[in-house]
Protein backbone atom coordinates (compact mmCIF):
# COMPACT_ATOMS: atom_id res chain seq x y z
CA UNK A 1 0.00 0.00 0.00
CA UNK A 2 1.44 3.35 -1.01
CA UNK A 3 1.68 6.41 1.20
CA UNK A 4 -0.65 8.30 -1.13
CA UNK A 5 -3.41 5.73 -0.63
CA UNK A 6 -3.32 6.46 3.09
CA UNK A 7 -3.43 10.24 2.74
CA UNK A 8 -6.29 12.38 3.95
CA UNK A 9 -8.60 13.69 1.18
CA UNK A 10 -7.46 17.15 0.03
CA UNK A 11 -10.83 18.72 0.98
CA UNK A 12 -12.09 16.57 3.87
CA UNK A 13 -14.70 19.14 4.96
CA UNK A 14 -16.33 19.69 1.56
CA UNK A 15 -20.06 20.24 1.99
CA UNK A 16 -19.84 21.47 5.58
CA UNK A 17 -20.92 24.96 6.61
CA UNK A 18 -18.98 26.15 9.66
CA UNK A 19 -19.23 29.41 11.60
CA UNK A 20 -16.10 30.82 13.28
CA UNK A 21 -16.35 33.54 15.90
CA UNK A 22 -13.54 36.05 16.36
CA UNK A 23 -12.57 35.44 12.72
CA UNK A 24 -11.09 38.92 12.44
CA UNK A 25 -8.09 38.12 14.66
CA UNK A 26 -5.95 35.50 16.40
CA UNK A 27 -6.95 31.86 16.39
CA UNK A 28 -10.30 32.73 14.85
CA UNK A 29 -8.69 34.16 11.70
CA UNK A 30 -6.22 31.28 11.31
CA UNK A 31 -8.86 28.64 12.04
CA UNK A 32 -11.26 30.10 9.48
CA UNK A 33 -8.53 29.98 6.83
CA UNK A 34 -7.66 26.36 7.69
CA UNK A 35 -11.31 25.28 7.52
CA UNK A 36 -11.76 26.99 4.13
CA UNK A 37 -8.65 25.24 2.77
CA UNK A 38 -10.13 21.95 3.99
CA UNK A 39 -13.21 22.59 1.84
CA UNK A 40 -15.72 24.01 4.32
CA UNK A 41 -17.91 27.02 3.58
CA UNK A 42 -16.96 29.37 6.40
CA UNK A 43 -19.02 32.10 8.03
CA UNK A 44 -16.54 34.69 9.31
CA UNK A 45 -18.05 36.26 12.42
CA UNK A 46 -16.45 39.23 14.14
CA UNK A 47 -16.71 42.94 14.76
CA UNK A 48 -14.27 44.37 12.20
CA UNK A 49 -16.17 44.49 8.91
CA UNK A 50 -13.12 45.60 6.95
CA UNK A 51 -10.92 42.80 8.29
CA UNK A 52 -13.59 40.15 7.75
CA UNK A 53 -14.25 41.29 4.19
CA UNK A 54 -10.53 41.30 3.40
CA UNK A 55 -10.14 37.77 4.77
CA UNK A 56 -13.19 36.52 2.86
CA UNK A 57 -11.79 37.98 -0.37
CA UNK A 58 -8.40 36.35 0.18
CA UNK A 59 -9.93 32.95 0.94
CA UNK A 60 -12.15 33.19 -2.15
CA UNK A 61 -9.10 33.97 -4.29
CA UNK A 62 -7.46 30.83 -2.91
CA UNK A 63 -10.43 28.72 -3.98
CA UNK A 64 -12.32 28.67 -0.69
CA UNK A 65 -15.84 29.76 0.22
CA UNK A 66 -16.16 32.39 2.95
CA UNK A 67 -18.47 35.24 3.79
CA UNK A 68 -18.27 37.94 6.49
CA UNK A 69 -20.94 38.56 9.14
CA UNK A 70 -20.49 41.42 11.58
CA UNK A 71 -21.72 40.37 15.03
CA UNK A 72 -20.77 40.56 18.70
CA UNK A 73 -21.35 37.02 19.94
CA UNK A 74 -21.38 38.17 23.57
CA UNK A 75 -24.82 39.57 22.66
CA UNK A 76 -27.33 36.75 22.24
CA UNK A 77 -29.43 38.56 19.64
CA UNK A 78 -26.32 39.21 17.54
CA UNK A 79 -25.53 35.51 17.50
CA UNK A 80 -29.12 34.62 16.64
CA UNK A 81 -29.08 37.10 13.75
CA UNK A 82 -25.79 35.69 12.47
CA UNK A 83 -27.13 32.16 12.71
CA UNK A 84 -30.31 33.06 10.83
CA UNK A 85 -28.22 34.72 8.11
CA UNK A 86 -26.16 31.54 7.67
CA UNK A 87 -29.29 29.40 7.45
CA UNK A 88 -30.79 31.76 4.87
CA UNK A 89 -27.70 31.48 2.70
CA UNK A 90 -26.95 27.77 3.02
CA UNK A 91 -29.91 26.11 4.69
CA UNK A 92 -27.63 24.41 7.19
CA UNK A 93 -24.96 24.96 9.83
CA UNK A 94 -22.80 21.92 10.43
CA UNK A 95 -20.60 23.29 13.18
CA UNK A 96 -19.50 26.30 15.22
CA UNK A 97 -15.97 27.15 16.30
CA UNK A 98 -16.23 29.66 19.13
CA UNK A 99 -13.07 31.43 20.24
CA UNK A 100 -13.50 31.96 23.99
CA UNK A 101 -9.99 33.08 24.84
CA UNK A 102 -10.38 36.69 26.01
CA UNK A 103 -7.69 37.50 28.56
CA UNK A 104 -6.60 40.49 30.60
CA UNK A 105 -3.22 41.79 31.67
CA UNK A 106 -4.69 43.01 34.96
CA UNK A 107 -3.57 40.97 37.98
CA UNK A 108 -6.31 39.20 39.94
CA UNK A 109 -5.92 41.50 42.96
CA UNK A 110 -6.50 44.57 40.77
CA UNK A 111 -9.26 43.15 38.56
CA UNK A 112 -12.34 45.38 38.59
CA UNK A 113 -15.92 44.11 38.46
CA UNK A 114 -16.27 45.55 34.97
CA UNK A 115 -13.15 43.75 33.71
CA UNK A 116 -14.32 40.47 35.24
CA UNK A 117 -17.73 40.83 33.59
CA UNK A 118 -16.06 41.44 30.22
CA UNK A 119 -14.15 38.17 30.63
CA UNK A 120 -17.27 36.36 31.81
CA UNK A 121 -19.34 37.59 28.85
CA UNK A 122 -16.64 36.90 26.24
CA UNK A 123 -15.64 33.44 27.45
CA UNK A 124 -18.48 31.91 29.48
CA UNK A 125 -21.80 33.61 28.76
CA UNK A 126 -21.26 33.47 25.01
CA UNK A 127 -20.25 29.78 25.10
CA UNK A 128 -23.27 28.73 27.15
CA UNK A 129 -25.61 30.82 24.99
CA UNK A 130 -24.30 29.34 21.73
CA UNK A 131 -24.56 25.80 23.13
CA UNK A 132 -28.11 26.45 24.34
CA UNK A 133 -29.24 27.88 20.99
CA UNK A 134 -27.70 24.95 19.14
CA UNK A 135 -29.54 22.55 21.46
CA UNK A 136 -32.84 24.35 20.85
CA UNK A 137 -32.66 24.96 17.11
CA UNK A 138 -29.88 23.03 15.37
CA UNK A 139 -30.01 19.31 16.03
CA UNK A 140 -26.76 17.71 14.91
CA UNK A 141 -24.65 20.89 14.87
CA UNK A 142 -21.36 20.47 16.73
CA UNK A 143 -19.51 23.03 18.86
CA UNK A 144 -15.75 23.39 19.29
CA UNK A 145 -14.50 25.90 21.84
CA UNK A 146 -11.02 27.42 21.85
CA UNK A 147 -10.56 28.35 25.49
CA UNK A 148 -8.20 30.42 27.66
CA UNK A 149 -4.55 29.70 26.94
CA UNK A 150 -2.61 27.48 29.32
CA UNK A 151 0.17 30.03 29.81
CA UNK A 152 -2.32 32.28 31.60
CA UNK A 153 -2.26 31.10 35.21
CA UNK A 154 -3.75 34.06 37.09
CA UNK A 155 -6.56 33.25 39.52
CA UNK A 156 -9.45 34.53 37.38
CA UNK A 157 -8.59 32.11 34.55
CA UNK A 158 -9.17 28.90 36.53
CA UNK A 159 -12.92 29.27 37.14
CA UNK A 160 -13.35 30.15 33.45
CA UNK A 161 -11.54 27.02 32.28
CA UNK A 162 -13.40 24.93 34.85
CA UNK A 163 -16.76 26.20 33.67
CA UNK A 164 -15.92 25.59 30.00
CA UNK A 165 -14.70 22.08 30.79
CA UNK A 166 -17.92 21.37 32.66
CA UNK A 167 -19.95 22.69 29.73
CA UNK A 168 -18.32 20.48 27.10
CA UNK A 169 -18.24 17.36 29.28
CA UNK A 170 -21.97 17.55 29.91
CA UNK A 171 -23.28 19.24 26.74
CA UNK A 172 -24.40 15.81 25.49
CA UNK A 173 -27.19 15.98 28.07
CA UNK A 174 -28.65 18.79 25.98
CA UNK A 175 -27.98 16.95 22.73
CA UNK A 176 -24.90 18.95 21.76
CA UNK A 177 -21.59 17.46 20.65
CA UNK A 178 -18.99 19.81 22.17
CA UNK A 179 -15.21 19.74 22.61
CA UNK A 180 -12.72 22.16 24.13
CA UNK A 181 -9.25 23.08 22.87
CA UNK A 182 -6.79 24.75 25.27
CA UNK A 183 -3.81 26.19 23.38
CA UNK A 184 -0.48 26.43 25.19
CA UNK A 185 -0.25 30.16 24.47
CA UNK A 186 -1.91 33.06 22.72
CA UNK A 187 -1.93 33.08 18.93
CA UNK A 188 1.30 34.20 17.28
CA UNK A 189 -0.57 35.12 14.10
CA UNK A 190 1.74 32.77 12.19
CA UNK A 191 -0.02 29.88 10.41
CA UNK A 192 2.95 27.56 10.82
CA UNK A 193 3.58 28.22 14.51
CA UNK A 194 -0.14 27.94 15.36
CA UNK A 195 -0.85 24.95 13.09
CA UNK A 196 -1.34 22.47 15.99
CA UNK A 197 -4.45 24.41 17.04
CA UNK A 198 -5.92 24.82 13.57
CA UNK A 199 -5.11 21.20 12.69
CA UNK A 200 -6.97 20.06 15.81
CA UNK A 201 -10.03 22.13 14.89
CA UNK A 202 -10.06 20.69 11.36
CA UNK A 203 -9.67 17.15 12.71
CA UNK A 204 -12.61 17.56 15.13
CA UNK A 205 -14.74 18.84 12.23
CA UNK A 206 -14.01 15.77 10.08
CA UNK A 207 -16.82 13.21 9.75
CA UNK A 208 -14.47 10.47 10.96
CA UNK A 209 -14.36 12.02 14.44
CA UNK A 210 -18.08 12.77 14.71
CA UNK A 211 -18.27 10.35 17.65
CA UNK A 212 -15.80 12.39 19.71
CA UNK A 213 -17.52 14.58 22.30
CA UNK A 214 -16.85 15.93 25.77
CA UNK A 215 -13.08 16.02 25.31
CA UNK A 216 -10.69 18.66 26.63
CA UNK A 217 -7.53 18.82 24.53
CA UNK A 218 -4.37 20.59 25.73
CA UNK A 219 -2.48 21.64 22.59
CA UNK A 220 1.30 22.15 22.91
CA UNK A 221 2.75 24.86 20.68
CA UNK A 222 6.27 25.95 19.74
CA UNK A 223 7.58 29.10 21.33
CA UNK A 224 7.26 32.29 19.34
CA UNK A 225 10.76 33.38 18.23
CA UNK A 226 11.86 36.67 19.66
CA UNK A 227 12.71 39.38 17.19
CA UNK A 228 16.43 39.67 16.71
CA UNK A 229 17.89 43.14 16.50
CA UNK A 230 20.21 43.27 13.47
CA UNK A 231 23.85 43.93 14.26
CA UNK A 232 25.19 47.32 13.35
CA UNK A 233 27.88 47.16 10.68
CA UNK A 234 31.37 48.09 11.67
CA UNK A 235 32.35 51.59 10.65
HELIX and SHEET records of a PDB file:
HELIX    1   1 UNK A    4  UNK A    6  5                                   3    
HELIX    2   2 UNK A   26  UNK A   37  1                                  12    
HELIX    3   3 UNK A   49  UNK A   61  1                                  13    
HELIX    4   4 UNK A   76  UNK A   90  1                                  15    
HELIX    5   5 UNK A  108  UNK A  110  5                                   3    
HELIX    6   6 UNK A  113  UNK A  119  1                                   7    
HELIX    7   7 UNK A  120  UNK A  125  3                                   6    
HELIX    8   8 UNK A  126  UNK A  137  1                                  12    
HELIX    9   9 UNK A  155  UNK A  170  1                                  16    
HELIX   10  10 UNK A  171  UNK A  174  5                                   4    
HELIX   11  11 UNK A  195  UNK A  205  1                                  11    
HELIX   12  12 UNK A  207  UNK A  209  5                                   3    
SHEET    1   A 7 UNK A  65  UNK A  70  0                                        
SHEET    2   A 7 UNK A  41  UNK A  46  1                                        
SHEET    3   A 7 UNK A  17  UNK A  20  1                                        
SHEET    4   A 7 UNK A  95  UNK A  99  1                                        
SHEET    5   A 7 UNK A 142  UNK A 146  1                                        
SHEET    6   A 7 UNK A 177  UNK A 183  1                                        
SHEET    7   A 7 UNK A 216  UNK A 219  1                                        
END                                                                             
